[in-house]
Amino acid sequence: MTAARFNLSHPPFNLLTLPETSALSASADILFFGDEQEILPAGSVVDSLYLVMKGLVREMAGEDVVGVYRENEAFDCGALAIGKTNHRFVAHEEALLCVFPGREVLALTEKNPAFGAHFFATVSDKFGQLAQQQDRREWQNLFTAKISDAGIRSPVFIDAAKTVADAARLMKELHRRSIFVRDGEKTGIFTTGDFRDIVGEGICGTTPVGQRAQFSMLSCDKNEHLFDALLLMTRKNIHRIVVTENGAPIGVLAQVDLLAYFSNHSLSIAQQLQTATTFDDLARATRDMETLITTLSAQGMKMPQLARLIQVLNTQLMARLWQMVASPEIFSGTALLVMGSEGRGEQILKTDQDNALILAEGLHEKEVEQATARFTEQMIQLGYPPCPGSIMVNQPLWRHTVRDWGRVLKNWAGQSEGDALMNLAIFLDAETVTGPTSWLAACRAAMRAGLRDDATWLARMALPVQQQFQNKKMEGGFWWQILNREKSVRLDIKKAGVFPIVHGIRILSLEADIPVTNTFDRIEALVSKHILESALAGDLSESLAFLMRLRLEAGLELLREKKAASNEVDTASLSTLDKDLLKDALLVVKRFKQFISQRYRLDRF
């Protein structure tokens, strides 16, 4: 047979060659199931793979619907691989199924590794192997590249006793914008920027170059990732870093080298923010950030890395705006904080503001009030919506001195229900945007001193993980919307998946006294403390990254349509692959919620 009898262009069959699909098609049978007829009972032996040709099939875990299969969708790949299904499959309406013999399918998994991965991979592996569409560039490889893979410029040295004129001649001769300066055991760097200062200050050309070199150099080891160098340059708004090997400088990585390697404008956006003097300058930078997000997302950049990069740019934007709206006295006497997803470094598109302020003692209250009002209003004008819960610097509740923050946090920690616990959870994710980082550290120390060593209190903190966030129109969940064949089947990704993971990990980290705020970093720390098993941790990280991608893609579509931001995703428009991965992600969330419930005995509430 030269062609398949059935439509095998959808996952996982699209991974087969034409001869393989033809052979598999020839081995298939067709079965009919009536309304509510059971196809596979839970715990049954599975020796076939099913493809829905017509109708609807639902997958049940007890009384819960955990999956729905429509035309051209297959089940149960995982059960076939292990020989047994944990769930029950029922024809929701009359269903015509194509049934492939298990022995034929499993034989193909041995011949075709990509096809086999769909059956035998763990949840983490499936996300890692299949989440990227085949027509995307292998962009993520760039983010595993080492600095040594880029064009490191070989070092040129000059003795510290030589003059700045000697340095100028050497740099001109070798066409260098920087050279290294040796002064005994010390090594410094001398750049064209130093020449600017020399000319501006009227320094004599016979001045020893060692007196003008910079001996405190920002550097990265050659085996560090290029992405780390990108973040360092972006944070510090610098044009080059020193590359070291075993602590010794071996060359320079210039901004132009990175720009050649990373086809984006993150560094130029950082420079725009650094030099911005007007609100319009900031507005242009935010528009460029949206373009950057669209580009990097389309090129397949991983969500955790993209979110971290945008976090750096967002914090620079907020720091610059705060400096512009506050008087010098207020700016130097405050520490601006971001919280929520922005504080965790997990927000990509603009989201509700979640910010706070730590004040020095003795600041003029009216001036602080005016500056924070201007900051909040201009953030709104830049496209960052106000927080529905008013968690913003323009609210007195979210701006205090270190001493007063200590009292507030201890008060929140001393309560066992209500807004106080959620306020405390929000503050756990705080990061400093501008101002002394020691102030936030002092606030955290005061908060921890007030925490209750009480299992019941921790359980109440964890309780929101188990709360049902279903829309009233979705009483049976979005799977039932699919079963009812509704045209638009919307799922709130944040409430259904992101929040349970983020908050559950946050409470585990609070219990374990883990200081980092990023959820992916917290997961790694929890594994190292043997609180999370590595398998569950991997599934949680991959599921969270996938849910972030779905939310980002839906958000970018809303941007293109000039519609308001939303956490909802129209699941009816998802590809077969994304629907399959969404099902896996929500099952991981369900497993994690059970873990949290058992750990904190949430059944008591």
Sequence and secondary structure as in RCSB ss.txt:
>XXXX:A:sequence
MTAARFNLSHPPFNLLTLPETSALSASADILFFGDEQEILPAGSVVDSLYLVMKGLVREMAGEDVVGVYRENEAF
DCGALAIGKTNHRFVAHEEALLCVFPGREVLALTEKNPAFGAHFFATVSDKFGQLAQQQDRREWQNLFTAKISDA
GIRSPVFIDAAKTVADAARLMKELHRRSIFVRDGEKTGIFTTGDFRDIVGEGICGTTPVGQRAQFSMLSCDKNEH
LFDALLLMTRKNIHRIVVTENGAPIGVLAQVDLLAYFSNHSLSIAQQLQTATTFDDLARATRDMETLITTLSAQG
MKMPQLARLIQVLNTQLMARLWQMVASPEIFSGTALLVMGSEGRGEQILKTDQDNALILAEGLHEKEVEQATARF
TEQMIQLGYPPCPGSIMVNQPLWRHTVRDWGRVLKNWAGQSEGDALMNLAIFLDAETVTGPTSWLAACRAAMRAG
LRDDATWLARMALPVQQQFQNKKMEGGFWWQILNREKSVRLDIKKAGVFPIVHGIRILSLEADIPVTNTFDRIEA
LVSKHILESALAGDLSESLAFLMRLRLEAGLELLREKKAASNEVDTASLSTLDKDLLKDALLVVKRFKQFISQRY
RLDRF
>XXXX:A:secstr
  S SS   STTGGGS HHHHHHHHHT EEEEE TT EEE TT B  EEEEEEES EEEEETTEEEEEE TT EE
 HHHHHHTB SSEEEESS EEEEEEEHHHHHHHHHH HHHHHHHH  HHHHHHHHSS TTS  GGGGGG BGGGS
  B   EEETTSBHHHHHHHHHHHT SEEEEEETTEEEEEEHHHHHHHHHHT  TTSBGGGTSB S  EEETTSB
HHHHHHHHHHHT SEEEEEETTEEEEEEEHHHHHHHS S HHHHHHHHHH  SHHHHHHHHHHHHHHHHHHHHTT
  HHHHHHHHHHHHHHHHHHHHHHHS HHHHHTEEEEE HHHHHT   S     EEEEE TT  HHHHHHHHHHH
HHHHHHTT    TT  STTSGGGEEEHHHHHHHHHHHHT  SSHHHHHHHHHTT EEEES HHHHHHHHHHHHHH
    HHHHHHHHGGGGS    GGGTT HHHHHHTT S  EEEHIIIIIHHHHHHHHHHHHHHT     HHHHHHH
HHHTTSS HHHHHHHHHHHHHHHHHHHHHHHHHHHTT    SEEEGGGS HHHHHHHHHHHHHHHHHHHHHHHHH
TGGG 
